[in-house]
Amino acid sequence: MTHITPSAGSDQAAFFQQHGVLDVECIFADITGFPRGKLMPAASFAAGAELRICQAIPMQAVTGDYSYHPVFPDSDPDVRMRADDRTLTLAPWASVPRAVAVHDCVELNGELCAFAPRSVLKRVLASYQAHGWTPVVAPEIEFYLCAANADPAQPLAAPQLRGGRAELGQSAFSLQALNDLAPFWDEFRAALATLNVATDTWLHEVGTSQFEINLLHGEAVSVADQAFLFKVAAREIALKHGLNAVFMAKPIAGCPGSSMHLHQSVLDAHGSNIFSLPDGTESPLLGQFIAGLQSYVPELMLMFAPNVNSYRRYVAGSQAPVNLQWGYDNRTAGLRVPASVAAARRVENRVAGADANAYLAIAASLAAGLAGIEQRLQPTPALAGNGYDQSADLPLQISEALQKMKHSTLARQALGNDFVTGYTAVKGLEVDHFTAEISAWERRYLLPQV
């Protein structure tokens, strides 16, 4: 295990030699959050060799399709892959010594590629920097551990535990349920330490073999990198133990969905939380940030719920929100202000599913909050009761979310016009692909009766 992140070429070469590393996984997250990239010889990496990839790759659809029109030129140009040396470390899932590094996609003219999720987040952060502010974020990531299954058409099953049994549920917050899968957790914990992914609490959630791990708060790009690597490591380590780590928002019918709650605060140039006044009371900026989320999250919903399956999670009474009410320490609201000391005052956005791309979900949430501050919007009164008693104001179908984002002025201003055009085009392809599929429900009920 190592926490070393060598930055200079000579340091990197020594690092690779020390650990017997021959190759580096040069990766970035596409819009789905899936790792794309190339494997590069370690010697070439340390020597600073140029690495290129097709500009369209960050915009690859989950089906493997692309939407070249109306975004990408027919020439299908390259972008450079530029390593963030702070992320270079050993790849803990590799069967032979190998390193891994997260990369930016950079146009040949030196500008960040507008279609790469990491670029989109950096674009939003630049707007905060113009105010002299730095956002601080912390995601809570939920996922299921299921028995490995080679047939994706079959329902997911709980893994076999100690004694040969399978979990039957009713294990929320059970430490024994964590211990039942100790070999996986031990290796996964070591992997996250190697990757410099800083975690807080680990717990068993409400669903059968559903778990949640909270990442520690930090600078937005760094935390998004960690969330990206978290998912990569979870899948890779799970497979080594005969398991599947599943980050779908609603992988099992009748079971709770999986979320990625985002805790957000903002620091000024002196490191003080702008949501609190010097005397510890709330700053007006807190309400304005909340109002921005209330106003603009519906237009950006496709960033928090990017897949057809995402919308199955929003069920009243399930602790998944159906509206953007806000309240103090109220988990029935889409926006929650946890009880805290003044320095830690923050807003928890509970809308994003576990299937969301962390770079894009964080970017969208911060963009909405900043718009509320810049426009001095005012929030609704704090919710005192049950948020599910209020009307739904979130798009609850992907087709509605797609149309809202297509026509969102804020999305195009904050995230980039070309990105929004490309992203919505790709999501349109995915929706069309899904619509063309004949579902199991149709075969089950219509085939024998109509």
N, C-alpha and C positions, 0 to 999 in steps of 0.2 A: 504494500500500500504506500502511496506517495502523495504528497500535497504540492510537490515541486511543479512550477509552471515556468520552465526556462524560456526566455524571450529572445535571446541572441542566438545567431546561427551556431556559434561555437559551443555555447551552453547546451543547445538542443542536440548537437552531435554527440556531446559527452553524455547527455541524458540517455539518448538512444543506445549508445554503446554500453553504458552501465547496466541497462535493463534488457539488452539483447533485442531491442526493437528493430525490425526490418522494414515495417510499413506503417503508414499513418492513415487512418480513416478520416478523410477530409469531407466533412458533412455540413449540411445546412437543412433547415426545415422548409418543406414546401408549404403551400397554403393549407394542406390538411394537417401539417405538423409531422409528416412522415420524413425520415431522414433520407436525403438524396446526396449524391456527391461521387467522389472517386477515391480509389486506394492509391496512395503515392509512396514510392520508396522513401524510407526515412532519410537517406542521404540527400535525396533531391529536395525534400522538405527543408532540411537544415540549411541547404545551400540557397534557399529562396527561389527555387525553380517556379516559373509561372504555371498556373493551373487554370484551365478554361473549361466552361461548360455552356451548353445552349441556354440562351436567354429565357426560353419558354419553360425550362424545367421547374423553376419555382412555382409555376402556375399549372402544374400537371394535376388533372382531375383525379379523384379517388378511383375512378374506373380505368385510369391509364390514358384517357383521352386528353387532347389539347384543344384550346379554342384560339387558333391563330388569328382568325378574323373577329373583330376589327382591330386587334391590339398589336399583334406581332407582324413584322415585315416578312414577306415571302422568303427573304434571304436567310431567315432563321439565324441571326447573328449570335456571336459568343458574348459571354461576360467572363470576367476574371473571378476566380475564387480567392479571396484574401483571408488568410487565417487570423483569428483573434488569438494571439499567442497566450493570453491569459487563460484560455480554455484548454490548452494543450496538456494532456495527461495520459496515463496509461488507459487502455481500453479494457475494463475489468471483465468483459464478457468473452474476450478473445481466447481461443484455444492455444494460441502461440503468442509470444510477447508482441504486442501491437499498441500503438498510440492512437489517440483520437483528438480532433480539434474542430471546433465550430468555426465556420467561415461566413463572411459577408460575400454577397454577389455584387460585383462592381463593374459598371460599364467600362468600355475601353477608354472613354474620355475621363475616367476617374470618379464619376458620380455613382452613388449607390443605385443599384438596380431597383427601379420602382416596383417591381413585381415580387420582390423577396420580402417575406414577413418581417425579417429582422430590420430591413430598411424602413418599413412602414412604422415600426415602433420608434426607430431613431428619428424619423420625421416628426412624430408627435412630441417626442422629448425635446426636440429643438424649439418647439413653441413654448414649452415650459422654461427652457433656458433663456429665452428672450425676456422673460419676467424675472430672471434670477432665481428660479425655483427648481427643485429636484424632487420628483415623485419617489415615494417609497412604497413598495408593493410586497404582498405575501400571498401566494395561492395555497388553497387547501385542496388537495387532489384526491378524489375518490376513484376506486376501481375494483373490479371483481377478479378474483383468482378462480379459474375454472379448470376442470380436467381437460387435458389436451385432446383435441378432436380434429381429425383430418378432414372431416366433412362439414363445411360451413353451413350446409343446409339443415343440419341437425341442431336441436336446442342445446344450449350450454348446460353443463352438469357440474355440480359441486365436486371439488377434488376429494380424493381419499385421504383420510386423516389417520392419526395414530390408532392402532387397533383395527384398521381396515374399514372403518365406517366412513360415511360421508356426512358432512354437516347438514342438519335439518333446519337450521335457522334458530331464532331466539337467542342469538349469541352477541347481541349488541354490547359493545364495550367489554367483552369477555377477554381477559388476558389468556385464559386457557386456549381460546380459539386462535390466538396468535402463536402460542407455544405449539399447537398442533402442526403448524407449518414452519417450525423453527429452522430447518435446514435452508429453506428458501429465504427466510427473513435474515438469517445470519449472513448469507452470501450477498443478499441485496443491500444490506446495511453497509457491508464492506465495500461494495461497488460504489455506492453513493459517496462514501468517504473518499475513495480514490478519485472520483469525478468532481470533488469539491462541491457537492450538492449539500447545502446546509439544511437539515431537517430539525423539526421540533418534535411534536407528539406523533405517535403511531397508535392507531386504534382500529378495532373492529367496528364497522358501521352496522346499520340496521339490517341490510340485506344478507342473505346467505352467502358466506365467503366474500363479503364486500368489506373493503378496508379504506381507511383514509390516512394520509400522511400530510402533515402541514410543513411547508417550507418556511424557513425563517425570512423575515422581512429584509429587503435590500434594494439596491439600485435596479431599475426596471429591466434593463437589457440583461444584466447578470442573472437576475431571478428568472427571466424568461428562458435564458440559456439553460439554467438548472432544471426548469420544468420540462424542457425539451429533452435533455439528457436523462431525466428521471424516467420518462416514458420509454425511451430507448433501452435503458438498463432494465427496467421492470420486465419488458417483453423478453429480452435476451436471457436474463437470469431465470425467469419463469420457465422458459422452454428447456433449460438445463435440468429442471426438476419435474418435468412432465406436466407442466401447467401452462395455461394461457393467462396472461395479464390483459384484461379487457377494459378498454377505456370508452366504449360506447356509452352514450348518455342513458340509454334504456335497453340493456342487453337481454333482459329476461322479463317476459310478460308477467305482470302481477307482482313484481319485486320493485323495490325502490330504485330510482334512477341514480346516476352518478354525476356529481357536480364538480366544478372547480371554482369555489368561492374566491373572490379577489378582495383582499384587504388593501386599502389605499389611503395614504396620507401624503402630504407635500411639505417639504422643508424649504425655508428661505435661505438666503446666502449665508446666514449666521448659524444654520442648522436648527432653527426653531420651527416647530410645527405651525403652519399658517392657519390651521383649523382651530387654534387656541390663542387667546389673547394673553398678554403677560401676566394677568392676574389668575389665569387658569380657566376662565370662562370661555364659552364658545365664541369663535370668531364668526362674523357674518359670512366669511368665505366658505364655511362648512355648509351652510344652507344653500349658497349659490352653487357649490359643487354638486350637492344632492339634486338641486333643481335641474342642473344640466343633464344628469343621468336620467331624471324623470322625463325630460323633454326629448332627449336624443337617443336613448337606448333603443326605442322601437325602430328608429331608422337604421340602427347599426346591429340589429338583432342577428343578422346573418353571420356576424363575427362571434357571437356568443353561442349560437345554435346553428352550426354550419351545415348540418346534414339532415336528411329526411327523418332519420331516427331521433334526432335531437328533440323534436317537438313532442314525442311521446312522454318525455320526462315531466312536462308541465301539467301536473295533476293536483287539483285542489286537495289540501289536507296532507300532502306528502312531504312538506318542507321544501318543495320546489315551487318557486314563485309563479303566480299567474298575472301579477301586476307590479307596478313600481311604486306602491306605497312605501313609506319609510317609517322607521320607529327606533326607539332606544331599546337595544337588547331584545328585539322582537323578531323571531325567526319565521314568522308567517308573512313578513314583508319582504319584498324583493331587494330592498336597501335597508341595511341594518347598521346602526351606530352602536358598537359594543361598549359595554361599561369599561372605562379605562381611566388612567391618570391623564392629565392634560397633554403631556408630551407624546402620548400614544393615541390621541384622539384620531379616529379614522372612520372611513366608510367601507362597509363590506357589501360588495356587489354580488348578489346571490344568483344572478341570472345565468352565468356561463355554465355549460355542461363540461364534463370531463373530456368530451371529444373535441372541445374547442382548441384551436391553436393558441398557445399561451402568448406568443408575440402579438397576435392579432386581437385577442380578447383584451389584453392589457392596453394595447394601443387604443382600441375603441372606447374602453371605459375611461381612460385618462382624457381622451379627446372630448368626450361628452361632458365630463366634469369641468374641464377648462373652458369649454364654450359657455357653461353656466356662469362661471366666474366672470369671464370677459363681457358677457351680456347682462350681468347682474340679475339673473333670473331668481325668482323666489319659489321655494318649495311649497308643497301642500303642508297642512298641519301634520305634526307627527302622529302616527297611528297609535292609538291606545288599546285597541282590541285585536280581533282576529282579521288578518289581512285577506283571508279567503272569503270573508263576508263582503268584501269590496268587489266591484266589477273588474273583469280582466281587461287590461290595457296593453298587454304584450301581444305581438303577432304570434299566433299559435299554430300556424301552418307555414311551411317553408316558402310556398308560393307568394304569400303575403309579405314575408320578410324580404324576399328577393326583389319584389317591386318597390318596397320602401327604400331599400338601399340604392337601387338603380336611380331613383329620383331624389336622393338626399343631397342637398347642397353641402351640408356639413361634412358628409362622408367624403365628397370629392375634394373639399378644401383641406380637410385635416389629414386624410389618408392618401390623397393623390388621385387625380382624375383617371390616369391610365390604370392605376391599380384597381379602382372601383369598376371601371369598364371591363377589365380582364377578369376580375374576381367574380362579378355577377355573370359574365358570359360562361365561365367554367361551372359555376353553380347551376346555371340554366341547363348546361349539358348533363349534369348529374341528375337533375330533376327529370329531364326528358328520358334519361336512361332508366330511372326508377319507374316512371310511368309506363314504360314499354314492357316492364316485367310482369308476368302473370304470377300472382301471389298464391301462397299456400291456402289462404282463406277462399279465394275464388275456386281453386280446385276442390277444396274440401266440401264446400256447400253448393256451388253452382253446377259443378260437373254432374253430380248424380240427380239433380232436381229440375234443371231447366232445359 
